Amino acid sequence: MTRKVFRLKAQISSNDTQSVLQVIKDFIGRDGKVVVKGEVIEIDAVLEGESAKELNRILLSGMRKKEKKTRLRAEWTSNGSTERFFDYVLKEKKKSD
């Protein structure tokens, strides 16, 4: 399958922010932006992968290995198409004109 470039904007909440923070930093690399606001972590990053669904699954699974009660609201954009997820569930998919 072809790899695509995705822009990720996400909000993560967790009972153990510090534990999931290292997973996030490892996942998004050096170029991503991470802001911690209390128990909420905001991410803005560019990632490469096969699909938004797969990248979303990898990120959430990694964080939940550290803290099971981690929640993810993510927006993945590639080539004018945006997919919004709450945890593992796709909530909205839209194509920009």
Secondary structure, DSSP 4 states (H G I P E B T S, - for coil): ---EEEEEEEEEE-S-HHHHHHHHHHHH-TTSEEEEETTEEEEEEEEEES-HHHHHHHHHHHHHHH-TT-EEEEEEEETTEEEEEETTEEEEEEE--
